[in-house]
Amino acid sequence: MGEEEIRHARALLARPENSTSSIAKLLGVSRNTIYQYVPELAAGRDSLVAGNAPALPSPRS
């Protein structure tokens, strides 16, 4: 996922009506990929809404 896709995913995830699965499908990636590139999801979606999102992570090799 590129930086723009990650920002898009974060913006969509901040809205409670959007599921991780639907966002993954929209972006053409797996749910696991969403969790890899948006690690703050592990702390819950509230962390996205509160604006506590960390800098964009580096892709794993």
mmCIF file of the N, C-alpha and C atoms, coordinates in Angstrom:
data_MODEL
# 
_entry.id   MODEL 
# 
loop_
_atom_site.group_PDB 
_atom_site.id 
_atom_site.type_symbol 
_atom_site.label_atom_id 
_atom_site.label_alt_id 
_atom_site.label_comp_id 
_atom_site.label_asym_id 
_atom_site.label_entity_id 
_atom_site.label_seq_id 
_atom_site.pdbx_PDB_ins_code 
_atom_site.Cartn_x 
_atom_site.Cartn_y 
_atom_site.Cartn_z 
_atom_site.occupancy 
_atom_site.B_iso_or_equiv 
_atom_site.pdbx_formal_charge 
_atom_site.auth_seq_id 
_atom_site.auth_comp_id 
_atom_site.auth_asym_id 
_atom_site.auth_atom_id 
_atom_site.pdbx_PDB_model_num 
ATOM 1   N N  . MET A 1 1  ? 0.843   -1.181 0.000  1.00 0.00 ? 1  MET A N  1 
ATOM 2   C CA . MET A 1 1  ? 0.000   0.000  0.000  1.00 0.00 ? 1  MET A CA 1 
ATOM 3   C C  . MET A 1 1  ? 0.884   1.238  0.000  1.00 0.00 ? 1  MET A C  1 
ATOM 4   N N  . GLY A 1 2  ? 0.466   2.208  -0.785 1.00 0.00 ? 2  GLY A N  1 
ATOM 5   C CA . GLY A 1 2  ? 1.187   3.475  -0.826 1.00 0.00 ? 2  GLY A CA 1 
ATOM 6   C C  . GLY A 1 2  ? 0.697   4.423  0.260  1.00 0.00 ? 2  GLY A C  1 
ATOM 7   N N  . GLU A 1 3  ? 1.411   5.525  0.436  1.00 0.00 ? 3  GLU A N  1 
ATOM 8   C CA . GLU A 1 3  ? 1.057   6.496  1.464  1.00 0.00 ? 3  GLU A CA 1 
ATOM 9   C C  . GLU A 1 3  ? -0.364  7.035  1.284  1.00 0.00 ? 3  GLU A C  1 
ATOM 10  N N  . GLU A 1 4  ? -0.750  7.300  0.060  1.00 0.00 ? 4  GLU A N  1 
ATOM 11  C CA . GLU A 1 4  ? -2.098  7.828  -0.196 1.00 0.00 ? 4  GLU A CA 1 
ATOM 12  C C  . GLU A 1 4  ? -3.168  6.795  0.172  1.00 0.00 ? 4  GLU A C  1 
ATOM 13  N N  . GLU A 1 5  ? -2.925  5.539  -0.146 1.00 0.00 ? 5  GLU A N  1 
ATOM 14  C CA . GLU A 1 5  ? -3.881  4.478  0.213  1.00 0.00 ? 5  GLU A CA 1 
ATOM 15  C C  . GLU A 1 5  ? -3.983  4.317  1.728  1.00 0.00 ? 5  GLU A C  1 
ATOM 16  N N  . ILE A 1 6  ? -2.864  4.451  2.410  1.00 0.00 ? 6  ILE A N  1 
ATOM 17  C CA . ILE A 1 6  ? -2.864  4.338  3.871  1.00 0.00 ? 6  ILE A CA 1 
ATOM 18  C C  . ILE A 1 6  ? -3.662  5.492  4.478  1.00 0.00 ? 6  ILE A C  1 
ATOM 19  N N  . ARG A 1 7  ? -3.444  6.707  3.985  1.00 0.00 ? 7  ARG A N  1 
ATOM 20  C CA . ARG A 1 7  ? -4.221  7.860  4.468  1.00 0.00 ? 7  ARG A CA 1 
ATOM 21  C C  . ARG A 1 7  ? -5.704  7.659  4.202  1.00 0.00 ? 7  ARG A C  1 
ATOM 22  N N  . HIS A 1 8  ? -6.018  7.150  3.021  1.00 0.00 ? 8  HIS A N  1 
ATOM 23  C CA . HIS A 1 8  ? -7.421  6.890  2.661  1.00 0.00 ? 8  HIS A CA 1 
ATOM 24  C C  . HIS A 1 8  ? -8.026  5.851  3.607  1.00 0.00 ? 8  HIS A C  1 
ATOM 25  N N  . ALA A 1 9  ? -7.303  4.776  3.865  1.00 0.00 ? 9  ALA A N  1 
ATOM 26  C CA . ALA A 1 9  ? -7.786  3.736  4.773  1.00 0.00 ? 9  ALA A CA 1 
ATOM 27  C C  . ALA A 1 9  ? -8.025  4.305  6.160  1.00 0.00 ? 9  ALA A C  1 
ATOM 28  N N  . ARG A 1 10 ? -7.091  5.107  6.653  1.00 0.00 ? 10 ARG A N  1 
ATOM 29  C CA . ARG A 1 10 ? -7.258  5.711  7.983  1.00 0.00 ? 10 ARG A CA 1 
ATOM 30  C C  . ARG A 1 10 ? -8.483  6.610  8.031  1.00 0.00 ? 10 ARG A C  1 
ATOM 31  N N  . ALA A 1 11 ? -8.675  7.403  6.989  1.00 0.00 ? 11 ALA A N  1 
ATOM 32  C CA . ALA A 1 11 ? -9.842  8.293  6.954  1.00 0.00 ? 11 ALA A CA 1 
ATOM 33  C C  . ALA A 1 11 ? -11.135 7.487  6.953  1.00 0.00 ? 11 ALA A C  1 
ATOM 34  N N  . LEU A 1 12 ? -11.170 6.420  6.174  1.00 0.00 ? 12 LEU A N  1 
ATOM 35  C CA . LEU A 1 12 ? -12.364 5.580  6.122  1.00 0.00 ? 12 LEU A CA 1 
ATOM 36  C C  . LEU A 1 12 ? -12.589 4.846  7.441  1.00 0.00 ? 12 LEU A C  1 
ATOM 37  N N  . LEU A 1 13 ? -11.520 4.401  8.074  1.00 0.00 ? 13 LEU A N  1 
ATOM 38  C CA . LEU A 1 13 ? -11.637 3.671  9.331  1.00 0.00 ? 13 LEU A CA 1 
ATOM 39  C C  . LEU A 1 13 ? -12.110 4.563  10.468 1.00 0.00 ? 13 LEU A C  1 
ATOM 40  N N  . ALA A 1 14 ? -11.913 5.847  10.352 1.00 0.00 ? 14 ALA A N  1 
ATOM 41  C CA . ALA A 1 14 ? -12.354 6.776  11.396 1.00 0.00 ? 14 ALA A CA 1 
ATOM 42  C C  . ALA A 1 14 ? -13.878 6.898  11.431 1.00 0.00 ? 14 ALA A C  1 
ATOM 43  N N  . ARG A 1 15 ? -14.545 6.418  10.393 1.00 0.00 ? 15 ARG A N  1 
ATOM 44  C CA . ARG A 1 15 ? -16.007 6.453  10.335 1.00 0.00 ? 15 ARG A CA 1 
ATOM 45  C C  . ARG A 1 15 ? -16.544 5.085  10.743 1.00 0.00 ? 15 ARG A C  1 
ATOM 46  N N  . PRO A 1 16 ? -17.335 5.025  11.820 1.00 0.00 ? 16 PRO A N  1 
ATOM 47  C CA . PRO A 1 16 ? -17.778 3.735  12.355 1.00 0.00 ? 16 PRO A CA 1 
ATOM 48  C C  . PRO A 1 16 ? -18.597 2.882  11.396 1.00 0.00 ? 16 PRO A C  1 
ATOM 49  N N  . GLU A 1 17 ? -19.220 3.486  10.391 1.00 0.00 ? 17 GLU A N  1 
ATOM 50  C CA . GLU A 1 17 ? -20.036 2.695  9.458  1.00 0.00 ? 17 GLU A CA 1 
ATOM 51  C C  . GLU A 1 17 ? -19.195 1.900  8.464  1.00 0.00 ? 17 GLU A C  1 
ATOM 52  N N  . ASN A 1 18 ? -17.897 2.166  8.396  1.00 0.00 ? 18 ASN A N  1 
ATOM 53  C CA . ASN A 1 18 ? -17.008 1.447  7.479  1.00 0.00 ? 18 ASN A CA 1 
ATOM 54  C C  . ASN A 1 18 ? -16.309 0.315  8.212  1.00 0.00 ? 18 ASN A C  1 
ATOM 55  N N  . SER A 1 19 ? -16.400 -0.885 7.673  1.00 0.00 ? 19 SER A N  1 
ATOM 56  C CA . SER A 1 19 ? -15.717 -2.024 8.284  1.00 0.00 ? 19 SER A CA 1 
ATOM 57  C C  . SER A 1 19 ? -14.323 -2.195 7.671  1.00 0.00 ? 19 SER A C  1 
ATOM 58  N N  . THR A 1 20 ? -13.470 -2.846 8.431  1.00 0.00 ? 20 THR A N  1 
ATOM 59  C CA . THR A 1 20 ? -12.129 -3.145 7.924  1.00 0.00 ? 20 THR A CA 1 
ATOM 60  C C  . THR A 1 20 ? -12.229 -3.988 6.657  1.00 0.00 ? 20 THR A C  1 
ATOM 61  N N  . SER A 1 21 ? -13.151 -4.937 6.643  1.00 0.00 ? 21 SER A N  1 
ATOM 62  C CA . SER A 1 21 ? -13.324 -5.798 5.468  1.00 0.00 ? 21 SER A CA 1 
ATOM 63  C C  . SER A 1 21 ? -13.754 -5.002 4.242  1.00 0.00 ? 21 SER A C  1 
ATOM 64  N N  . SER A 1 22 ? -14.700 -4.085 4.421  1.00 0.00 ? 22 SER A N  1 
ATOM 65  C CA . SER A 1 22 ? -15.178 -3.312 3.263  1.00 0.00 ? 22 SER A CA 1 
ATOM 66  C C  . SER A 1 22 ? -14.094 -2.374 2.735  1.00 0.00 ? 22 SER A C  1 
ATOM 67  N N  . ILE A 1 23 ? -13.298 -1.828 3.624  1.00 0.00 ? 23 ILE A N  1 
ATOM 68  C CA . ILE A 1 23 ? -12.202 -0.941 3.201  1.00 0.00 ? 23 ILE A CA 1 
ATOM 69  C C  . ILE A 1 23 ? -11.130 -1.751 2.474  1.00 0.00 ? 23 ILE A C  1 
ATOM 70  N N  . ALA A 1 24 ? -10.817 -2.927 2.986  1.00 0.00 ? 24 ALA A N  1 
ATOM 71  C CA . ALA A 1 24 ? -9.837  -3.791 2.320  1.00 0.00 ? 24 ALA A CA 1 
ATOM 72  C C  . ALA A 1 24 ? -10.312 -4.141 0.917  1.00 0.00 ? 24 ALA A C  1 
ATOM 73  N N  . LYS A 1 25 ? -11.585 -4.471 0.791  1.00 0.00 ? 25 LYS A N  1 
ATOM 74  C CA . LYS A 1 25 ? -12.140 -4.817 -0.525 1.00 0.00 ? 25 LYS A CA 1 
ATOM 75  C C  . LYS A 1 25 ? -12.071 -3.611 -1.467 1.00 0.00 ? 25 LYS A C  1 
ATOM 76  N N  . LEU A 1 26 ? -12.423 -2.437 -0.964 1.00 0.00 ? 26 LEU A N  1 
ATOM 77  C CA . LEU A 1 26 ? -12.381 -1.213 -1.771 1.00 0.00 ? 26 LEU A CA 1 
ATOM 78  C C  . LEU A 1 26 ? -10.970 -0.936 -2.289 1.00 0.00 ? 26 LEU A C  1 
ATOM 79  N N  . LEU A 1 27 ? -9.974  -1.163 -1.437 1.00 0.00 ? 27 LEU A N  1 
ATOM 80  C CA . LEU A 1 27 ? -8.586  -0.885 -1.806 1.00 0.00 ? 27 LEU A CA 1 
ATOM 81  C C  . LEU A 1 27 ? -7.909  -2.053 -2.523 1.00 0.00 ? 27 LEU A C  1 
ATOM 82  N N  . GLY A 1 28 ? -8.600  -3.200 -2.574 1.00 0.00 ? 28 GLY A N  1 
ATOM 83  C CA . GLY A 1 28 ? -8.035  -4.356 -3.264 1.00 0.00 ? 28 GLY A CA 1 
ATOM 84  C C  . GLY A 1 28 ? -6.916  -5.036 -2.507 1.00 0.00 ? 28 GLY A C  1 
ATOM 85  N N  . VAL A 1 29 ? -7.022  -5.010 -1.166 1.00 0.00 ? 29 VAL A N  1 
ATOM 86  C CA . VAL A 1 29 ? -6.015  -5.654 -0.329 1.00 0.00 ? 29 VAL A CA 1 
ATOM 87  C C  . VAL A 1 29 ? -6.734  -6.539 0.691  1.00 0.00 ? 29 VAL A C  1 
ATOM 88  N N  . SER A 1 30 ? -5.971  -7.315 1.438  1.00 0.00 ? 30 SER A N  1 
ATOM 89  C CA . SER A 1 30 ? -6.570  -8.157 2.469  1.00 0.00 ? 30 SER A CA 1 
ATOM 90  C C  . SER A 1 30 ? -6.740  -7.366 3.762  1.00 0.00 ? 30 SER A C  1 
ATOM 91  N N  . ARG A 1 31 ? -7.560  -7.908 4.663  1.00 0.00 ? 31 ARG A N  1 
ATOM 92  C CA . ARG A 1 31 ? -7.719  -7.292 5.979  1.00 0.00 ? 31 ARG A CA 1 
ATOM 93  C C  . ARG A 1 31 ? -6.377  -7.267 6.703  1.00 0.00 ? 31 ARG A C  1 
ATOM 94  N N  . ASN A 1 32 ? -5.602  -8.329 6.546  1.00 0.00 ? 32 ASN A N  1 
ATOM 95  C CA . ASN A 1 32 ? -4.291  -8.383 7.199  1.00 0.00 ? 32 ASN A CA 1 
ATOM 96  C C  . ASN A 1 32 ? -3.394  -7.244 6.731  1.00 0.00 ? 32 ASN A C  1 
ATOM 97  N N  . THR A 1 33 ? -3.492  -6.894 5.467  1.00 0.00 ? 33 THR A N  1 
ATOM 98  C CA . THR A 1 33 ? -2.698  -5.781 4.943  1.00 0.00 ? 33 THR A CA 1 
ATOM 99  C C  . THR A 1 33 ? -3.121  -4.475 5.608  1.00 0.00 ? 33 THR A C  1 
ATOM 100 N N  . ILE A 1 34 ? -4.429  -4.292 5.785  1.00 0.00 ? 34 ILE A N  1 
ATOM 101 C CA . ILE A 1 34 ? -4.909  -3.087 6.473  1.00 0.00 ? 34 ILE A CA 1 
ATOM 102 C C  . ILE A 1 34 ? -4.303  -3.028 7.876  1.00 0.00 ? 34 ILE A C  1 
ATOM 103 N N  . TYR A 1 35 ? -4.358  -4.143 8.607  1.00 0.00 ? 35 TYR A N  1 
ATOM 104 C CA . TYR A 1 35 ? -3.810  -4.173 9.961  1.00 0.00 ? 35 TYR A CA 1 
ATOM 105 C C  . TYR A 1 35 ? -2.293  -3.957 9.970  1.00 0.00 ? 35 TYR A C  1 
ATOM 106 N N  . GLN A 1 36 ? -1.608  -4.406 8.943  1.00 0.00 ? 36 GLN A N  1 
ATOM 107 C CA . GLN A 1 36 ? -0.153  -4.222 8.857  1.00 0.00 ? 36 GLN A CA 1 
ATOM 108 C C  . GLN A 1 36 ? 0.194   -2.748 8.670  1.00 0.00 ? 36 GLN A C  1 
ATOM 109 N N  . TYR A 1 37 ? -0.527  -2.064 7.799  1.00 0.00 ? 37 TYR A N  1 
ATOM 110 C CA . TYR A 1 37 ? -0.197  -0.684 7.468  1.00 0.00 ? 37 TYR A CA 1 
ATOM 111 C C  . TYR A 1 37 ? -0.903  0.343  8.346  1.00 0.00 ? 37 TYR A C  1 
ATOM 112 N N  . VAL A 1 38 ? -1.873  -0.101 9.134  1.00 0.00 ? 38 VAL A N  1 
ATOM 113 C CA . VAL A 1 38 ? -2.574  0.796  10.058 1.00 0.00 ? 38 VAL A CA 1 
ATOM 114 C C  . VAL A 1 38 ? -2.507  0.131  11.443 1.00 0.00 ? 38 VAL A C  1 
ATOM 115 N N  . PRO A 1 39 ? -1.314  0.055  12.019 1.00 0.00 ? 39 PRO A N  1 
ATOM 116 C CA . PRO A 1 39 ? -1.115  -0.700 13.259 1.00 0.00 ? 39 PRO A CA 1 
ATOM 117 C C  . PRO A 1 39 ? -1.888  -0.149 14.452 1.00 0.00 ? 39 PRO A C  1 
ATOM 118 N N  . GLU A 1 40 ? -2.283  1.110  14.402 1.00 0.00 ? 40 GLU A N  1 
ATOM 119 C CA . GLU A 1 40 ? -3.042  1.664  15.526 1.00 0.00 ? 40 GLU A CA 1 
ATOM 120 C C  . GLU A 1 40 ? -4.416  1.013  15.675 1.00 0.00 ? 40 GLU A C  1 
ATOM 121 N N  . LEU A 1 41 ? -4.851  0.235  14.679 1.00 0.00 ? 41 LEU A N  1 
ATOM 122 C CA . LEU A 1 41 ? -6.102  -0.518 14.803 1.00 0.00 ? 41 LEU A CA 1 
ATOM 123 C C  . LEU A 1 41 ? -6.042  -1.501 15.965 1.00 0.00 ? 41 LEU A C  1 
ATOM 124 N N  . ALA A 1 42 ? -4.851  -1.955 16.300 1.00 0.00 ? 42 ALA A N  1 
ATOM 125 C CA . ALA A 1 42 ? -4.702  -2.892 17.417 1.00 0.00 ? 42 ALA A CA 1 
ATOM 126 C C  . ALA A 1 42 ? -5.172  -2.247 18.722 1.00 0.00 ? 42 ALA A C  1 
ATOM 127 N N  . ALA A 1 43 ? -5.082  -0.910 18.800 1.00 0.00 ? 43 ALA A N  1 
ATOM 128 C CA . ALA A 1 43 ? -5.524  -0.177 19.986 1.00 0.00 ? 43 ALA A CA 1 
ATOM 129 C C  . ALA A 1 43 ? -7.008  0.159  19.907 1.00 0.00 ? 43 ALA A C  1 
ATOM 130 N N  . GLY A 1 44 ? -7.636  -0.157 18.803 1.00 0.00 ? 44 GLY A N  1 
ATOM 131 C CA . GLY A 1 44 ? -9.054  0.127  18.613 1.00 0.00 ? 44 GLY A CA 1 
ATOM 132 C C  . GLY A 1 44 ? -9.271  1.303  17.688 1.00 0.00 ? 44 GLY A C  1 
ATOM 133 N N  . ARG A 1 45 ? -10.447 1.361  17.117 1.00 0.00 ? 45 ARG A N  1 
ATOM 134 C CA . ARG A 1 45 ? -10.757 2.410  16.147 1.00 0.00 ? 45 ARG A CA 1 
ATOM 135 C C  . ARG A 1 45 ? -10.796 3.789  16.780 1.00 0.00 ? 45 ARG A C  1 
ATOM 136 N N  . ASP A 1 46 ? -11.044 3.862  18.086 1.00 0.00 ? 46 ASP A N  1 
ATOM 137 C CA . ASP A 1 46 ? -11.084 5.161  18.755 1.00 0.00 ? 46 ASP A CA 1 
ATOM 138 C C  . ASP A 1 46 ? -9.755  5.892  18.624 1.00 0.00 ? 46 ASP A C  1 
ATOM 139 N N  . SER A 1 47 ? -8.662  5.162  18.524 1.00 0.00 ? 47 SER A N  1 
ATOM 140 C CA . SER A 1 47 ? -7.356  5.791  18.374 1.00 0.00 ? 47 SER A CA 1 
ATOM 141 C C  . SER A 1 47 ? -7.245  6.529  17.041 1.00 0.00 ? 47 SER A C  1 
ATOM 142 N N  . LEU A 1 48 ? -7.980  6.077  16.032 1.00 0.00 ? 48 LEU A N  1 
ATOM 143 C CA . LEU A 1 48 ? -7.983  6.754  14.735 1.00 0.00 ? 48 LEU A CA 1 
ATOM 144 C C  . LEU A 1 48 ? -8.796  8.041  14.809 1.00 0.00 ? 48 LEU A C  1 
ATOM 145 N N  . VAL A 1 49 ? -9.916  7.994  15.496 1.00 0.00 ? 49 VAL A N  1 
ATOM 146 C CA . VAL A 1 49 ? -10.800 9.149  15.606 1.00 0.00 ? 49 VAL A CA 1 
ATOM 147 C C  . VAL A 1 49 ? -10.155 10.232 16.457 1.00 0.00 ? 49 VAL A C  1 
ATOM 148 N N  . ALA A 1 50 ? -9.419  9.822  17.468 1.00 0.00 ? 50 ALA A N  1 
ATOM 149 C CA . ALA A 1 50 ? -8.809  10.781 18.386 1.00 0.00 ? 50 ALA A CA 1 
ATOM 150 C C  . ALA A 1 50 ? -7.624  11.515 17.767 1.00 0.00 ? 50 ALA A C  1 
ATOM 151 N N  . GLY A 1 51 ? -7.214  11.093 16.579 1.00 0.00 ? 51 GLY A N  1 
ATOM 152 C CA . GLY A 1 51 ? -6.098  11.767 15.919 1.00 0.00 ? 51 GLY A CA 1 
ATOM 153 C C  . GLY A 1 51 ? -4.748  11.336 16.446 1.00 0.00 ? 51 GLY A C  1 
ATOM 154 N N  . ASN A 1 52 ? -4.689  10.178 17.052 1.00 0.00 ? 52 ASN A N  1 
ATOM 155 C CA . ASN A 1 52 ? -3.434  9.685  17.608 1.00 0.00 ? 52 ASN A CA 1 
ATOM 156 C C  . ASN A 1 52 ? -2.687  8.781  16.646 1.00 0.00 ? 52 ASN A C  1 
ATOM 157 N N  . ALA A 1 53 ? -2.971  8.891  15.374 1.00 0.00 ? 53 ALA A N  1 
ATOM 158 C CA . ALA A 1 53 ? -2.334  8.020  14.381 1.00 0.00 ? 53 ALA A CA 1 
ATOM 159 C C  . ALA A 1 53 ? -0.855  8.335  14.288 1.00 0.00 ? 53 ALA A C  1 
ATOM 160 N N  . PRO A 1 54 ? -0.009  7.308  14.338 1.00 0.00 ? 54 PRO A N  1 
ATOM 161 C CA . PRO A 1 54 ? 1.439   7.525  14.194 1.00 0.00 ? 54 PRO A CA 1 
ATOM 162 C C  . PRO A 1 54 ? 1.813   7.820  12.750 1.00 0.00 ? 54 PRO A C  1 
ATOM 163 N N  . ALA A 1 55 ? 3.064   8.121  12.557 1.00 0.00 ? 55 ALA A N  1 
ATOM 164 C CA . ALA A 1 55 ? 3.567   8.344  11.199 1.00 0.00 ? 55 ALA A CA 1 
ATOM 165 C C  . ALA A 1 55 ? 3.355   7.078  10.376 1.00 0.00 ? 55 ALA A C  1 
ATOM 166 N N  . LEU A 1 56 ? 3.370   7.229  9.076  1.00 0.00 ? 56 LEU A N  1 
ATOM 167 C CA . LEU A 1 56 ? 3.180   6.081  8.194  1.00 0.00 ? 56 LEU A CA 1 
ATOM 168 C C  . LEU A 1 56 ? 4.277   5.056  8.427  1.00 0.00 ? 56 LEU A C  1 
ATOM 169 N N  . PRO A 1 57 ? 3.899   3.793  8.621  1.00 0.00 ? 57 PRO A N  1 
ATOM 170 C CA . PRO A 1 57 ? 4.915   2.756  8.871  1.00 0.00 ? 57 PRO A CA 1 
ATOM 171 C C  . PRO A 1 57 ? 5.651   2.377  7.593  1.00 0.00 ? 57 PRO A C  1 
ATOM 172 N N  . SER A 1 58 ? 6.821   1.831  7.795  1.00 0.00 ? 58 SER A N  1 
ATOM 173 C CA . SER A 1 58 ? 7.591   1.309  6.665  1.00 0.00 ? 58 SER A CA 1 
ATOM 174 C C  . SER A 1 58 ? 7.030   -0.055 6.299  1.00 0.00 ? 58 SER A C  1 
ATOM 175 N N  . PRO A 1 59 ? 6.941   -0.364 5.000  1.00 0.00 ? 59 PRO A N  1 
ATOM 176 C CA . PRO A 1 59 ? 6.470   -1.695 4.622  1.00 0.00 ? 59 PRO A CA 1 
ATOM 177 C C  . PRO A 1 59 ? 7.454   -2.753 5.085  1.00 0.00 ? 59 PRO A C  1 
ATOM 178 N N  . ARG A 1 60 ? 6.924   -3.904 5.473  1.00 0.00 ? 60 ARG A N  1 
ATOM 179 C CA . ARG A 1 60 ? 7.777   -5.015 5.874  1.00 0.00 ? 60 ARG A CA 1 
ATOM 180 C C  . ARG A 1 60 ? 8.378   -5.679 4.658  1.00 0.00 ? 60 ARG A C  1 
ATOM 181 N N  . SER A 1 61 ? 9.596   -6.084 4.794  1.00 0.00 ? 61 SER A N  1 
ATOM 182 C CA . SER A 1 61 ? 10.263  -6.770 3.673  1.00 0.00 ? 61 SER A CA 1 
ATOM 183 C C  . SER A 1 61 ? 10.134  -8.249 3.815  1.00 0.00 ? 61 SER A C  1 
# 
